[in-house]
């Protein structure tokens, strides 16, 4: 494998690493860390990212719970807004 082959391999691996990193970001994880993991071990990273838990779903469920409390006048609008902001800033 010559220099051209090495450069082609590096270019392809840099681009392929974006796929699992993007999926991880959409699930609430850090893009850069997943990109680096995928760059080193693309097949393993792709499998892992497909089975990891979606952090954002937890936030959505929590927001719904707090919205019900707001609707029942258990918490104030301020408390709801503060909690929603906190949950959305994973």
Backbone as JSON, one array per atom type, in Angstrom:
{
  "sequence": "XXXXXXXXXXXXXXXXXXXXXXXXXXXXXXXXXXXXXXXXXXXXXXXXXXXXXXXXXXXXXXXXXXXXXXXXXXXXXXXXXXXXXXXXXX",
  "N": [[0.86, -1.17, 0.0], [0.73, 2.03, -1.03], [1.56, 5.54, -0.62], [-0.62, 6.88, -1.74], [-2.7, 5.05, -1.32], [-2.81, 5.0, 1.46], [-3.54, 7.66, 2.02], [-6.04, 7.68, 0.77], [-7.4, 5.79, 2.32], [-7.37, 7.1, 4.85], [-8.86, 9.39, 4.21], [-11.38, 8.3, 3.54], [-12.02, 7.02, 5.96], [-12.18, 9.2, 7.68], [-14.44, 10.49, 6.72], [-16.41, 8.47, 6.92], [-16.58, 8.21, 9.68], [-18.22, 10.23, 10.45], [-20.84, 9.36, 10.23], [-21.68, 7.47, 12.43], [-21.13, 9.31, 14.47], [-22.89, 11.42, 14.0], [-25.35, 10.14, 14.38], [-25.09, 9.53, 17.09], [-24.98, 12.13, 18.15], [-27.59, 12.95, 17.59], [-28.88, 11.41, 19.42], [-28.25, 12.58, 21.75], [-25.6, 12.6, 22.59], [-22.03, 13.36, 22.71], [-20.7, 14.7, 19.82], [-17.98, 14.91, 18.9], [-16.48, 13.08, 20.47], [-17.66, 10.65, 19.76], [-17.1, 10.71, 17.05], [-14.33, 10.45, 17.03], [-14.05, 7.9, 18.22], [-15.37, 6.4, 16.23], [-13.7, 6.89, 14.09], [-11.43, 5.53, 14.85], [-12.38, 2.87, 15.26], [-14.48, 1.97, 13.27], [-16.54, -0.07, 12.57], [-17.24, -1.15, 15.12], [-18.03, 1.16, 16.49], [-20.25, 1.91, 14.99], [-22.04, -0.2, 15.49], [-22.31, 0.06, 18.28], [-23.45, 2.65, 18.51], [-25.91, 2.26, 17.42], [-27.25, 0.82, 19.33], [-27.18, 2.23, 21.71], [-28.71, 4.07, 24.39], [-31.24, 6.51, 23.93], [-30.78, 9.61, 25.01], [-32.28, 11.91, 24.77], [-34.92, 11.14, 24.64], [-35.55, 10.56, 27.27], [-35.54, 13.14, 28.32], [-37.71, 14.27, 26.99], [-39.83, 12.73, 28.03], [-39.69, 13.54, 30.7], [-40.29, 16.27, 30.48], [-42.93, 16.14, 29.6], [-44.06, 15.02, 31.89], [-43.68, 17.13, 33.74], [-45.21, 19.07, 32.46], [-47.78, 18.07, 32.8], [-47.97, 18.39, 35.57], [-47.9, 21.16, 35.67], [-50.28, 21.77, 34.32], [-52.07, 20.8, 36.17], [-51.82, 22.61, 38.13], [-49.91, 22.2, 40.09], [-47.29, 22.95, 39.98], [-45.66, 26.08, 39.22], [-45.71, 28.29, 36.31], [-43.19, 29.42, 36.0], [-41.55, 27.57, 37.37], [-41.94, 25.34, 35.74], [-40.89, 26.29, 33.28], [-38.22, 26.7, 34.01], [-37.4, 24.09, 34.65], [-37.84, 22.8, 32.2], [-36.0, 24.14, 30.58], [-33.64, 23.33, 31.82], [-33.71, 20.55, 31.32], [-33.61, 20.46, 28.53], [-31.09, 21.36, 27.99], [-29.09, 19.28, 27.85]],
  "CA": [[0.0, 0.0, 0.0], [1.53, 3.23, -1.15], [1.08, 6.77, 0.01], [-1.96, 7.16, -2.26], [-3.63, 4.15, -0.64], [-2.94, 5.45, 2.85], [-4.32, 8.89, 2.0], [-7.42, 7.32, 0.45], [-7.95, 5.14, 3.52], [-7.6, 8.14, 5.86], [-9.96, 10.25, 3.76], [-12.63, 7.55, 3.65], [-12.32, 6.78, 7.37], [-12.59, 10.48, 8.27], [-15.82, 10.75, 6.3], [-17.29, 7.43, 7.49], [-16.73, 8.44, 11.12], [-19.29, 11.21, 10.65], [-22.13, 8.68, 10.3], [-22.04, 7.15, 13.8], [-21.06, 10.51, 15.31], [-24.14, 12.15, 13.79], [-26.4, 9.37, 15.05], [-24.88, 9.73, 18.53], [-25.39, 13.51, 18.47], [-29.05, 12.98, 17.57], [-29.35, 10.72, 20.62], [-27.88, 13.39, 22.9], [-24.21, 12.36, 22.99], [-21.03, 14.29, 22.19], [-20.31, 14.38, 18.45], [-16.53, 14.76, 18.75], [-16.01, 11.82, 21.07], [-18.11, 9.54, 18.93], [-16.39, 10.76, 15.78], [-13.0, 9.88, 17.26], [-14.25, 6.46, 18.4], [-15.7, 5.83, 14.92], [-12.52, 6.98, 13.23], [-10.53, 4.44, 15.26], [-13.01, 1.55, 15.16], [-15.76, 2.27, 12.65], [-17.61, -1.08, 12.72], [-17.65, -1.24, 16.53], [-18.74, 2.39, 16.83], [-21.55, 1.88, 14.33], [-22.88, -1.13, 16.25], [-22.59, 0.67, 19.59], [-24.33, 3.81, 18.4], [-27.25, 1.79, 17.09], [-27.9, 0.22, 20.5], [-27.13, 3.08, 22.9], [-29.95, 4.68, 24.83], [-31.48, 7.87, 23.46], [-30.91, 10.5, 26.16], [-33.29, 12.94, 24.52], [-36.24, 10.59, 24.94], [-35.74, 10.76, 28.7], [-35.88, 14.56, 28.53], [-39.08, 14.47, 26.51], [-40.72, 12.13, 29.02], [-39.68, 14.4, 31.89], [-41.0, 17.51, 30.16], [-44.35, 15.79, 29.61], [-44.46, 14.86, 33.29], [-43.77, 18.46, 34.34], [-46.33, 19.77, 31.83], [-48.98, 17.61, 33.49], [-47.98, 19.05, 36.87], [-48.27, 22.55, 35.41], [-51.71, 21.79, 33.99], [-52.82, 20.51, 37.4], [-51.48, 23.71, 39.05], [-49.03, 21.73, 41.16], [-46.1, 23.81, 39.87], [-45.93, 27.35, 38.52], [-45.15, 28.41, 34.97], [-41.75, 29.66, 36.18], [-40.91, 26.3, 37.71], [-41.97, 24.51, 34.53], [-39.94, 26.84, 32.32], [-36.87, 26.45, 34.52], [-37.12, 22.66, 34.54], [-37.75, 22.49, 30.77], [-34.7, 24.67, 30.12], [-32.61, 22.44, 32.37], [-33.78, 19.26, 30.64], [-33.23, 20.61, 27.13], [-29.65, 21.61, 27.95], [-28.44, 18.05, 28.28]],
  "C": [[0.9, 1.23, 0.0], [0.91, 4.4, -0.44], [-0.33, 7.12, -0.46], [-3.01, 6.3, -1.56], [-3.87, 4.57, 0.8], [-3.79, 6.71, 2.92], [-5.79, 8.62, 1.68], [-8.1, 6.69, 1.65], [-8.29, 6.18, 4.59], [-8.78, 9.04, 5.48], [-11.31, 9.56, 3.94], [-12.99, 7.35, 5.12], [-12.75, 8.07, 8.08], [-14.05, 10.79, 7.94], [-16.78, 9.73, 6.92], [-17.54, 7.65, 8.98], [-17.85, 9.43, 11.43], [-20.64, 10.51, 10.84], [-22.49, 8.29, 11.73], [-22.01, 8.36, 14.73], [-22.35, 11.33, 15.19], [-25.31, 11.45, 14.48], [-26.31, 9.57, 16.55], [-25.32, 11.12, 18.94], [-26.91, 13.61, 18.51], [-29.67, 12.25, 18.76], [-28.91, 11.44, 21.89], [-26.46, 13.19, 23.4], [-23.28, 13.32, 22.27], [-20.53, 13.83, 20.81], [-18.82, 14.06, 18.33], [-15.99, 13.46, 19.31], [-16.42, 10.62, 20.23], [-17.42, 9.54, 17.58], [-15.01, 10.12, 15.94], [-13.08, 8.37, 17.43], [-14.5, 5.79, 17.05], [-14.51, 5.88, 13.97], [-11.55, 5.84, 13.56], [-11.11, 3.07, 14.95], [-14.41, 1.68, 14.55], [-16.81, 1.19, 12.85], [-18.14, -1.18, 14.16], [-18.46, -0.01, 16.93], [-20.13, 2.4, 16.21], [-22.52, 0.95, 15.08], [-23.27, -0.52, 17.59], [-23.6, 1.8, 19.49], [-25.76, 3.39, 18.05], [-27.99, 1.24, 18.31], [-27.88, 1.1, 21.75], [-28.49, 3.73, 23.15], [-30.05, 6.11, 24.32], [-31.75, 8.77, 24.66], [-32.04, 11.51, 25.97], [-34.7, 12.43, 24.78], [-36.56, 10.75, 26.42], [-36.17, 12.2, 28.99], [-37.31, 14.83, 28.1], [-40.09, 13.92, 27.51], [-40.82, 12.99, 30.28], [-40.45, 15.69, 31.65], [-42.51, 17.25, 30.16], [-44.86, 15.65, 31.04], [-44.63, 16.23, 33.97], [-44.91, 19.28, 33.73], [-47.65, 19.35, 32.49], [-49.09, 18.26, 34.87], [-48.37, 20.52, 36.73], [-49.77, 22.66, 35.15], [-52.59, 21.55, 35.22], [-52.56, 21.56, 38.49], [-50.68, 23.24, 40.27], [-47.74, 22.54, 41.17], [-46.5, 25.07, 39.1], [-45.31, 27.32, 37.12], [-43.63, 28.63, 35.04], [-41.0, 28.37, 36.47], [-40.85, 25.37, 36.5], [-40.93, 24.98, 33.53], [-38.5, 26.56, 32.73], [-36.49, 24.98, 34.33], [-36.97, 22.24, 33.07], [-36.41, 22.94, 30.21], [-33.56, 23.75, 30.57], [-32.58, 21.12, 31.61], [-33.34, 19.35, 29.18], [-31.75, 20.91, 26.95], [-28.88, 20.41, 28.48], [-26.99, 18.32, 28.55]]
}
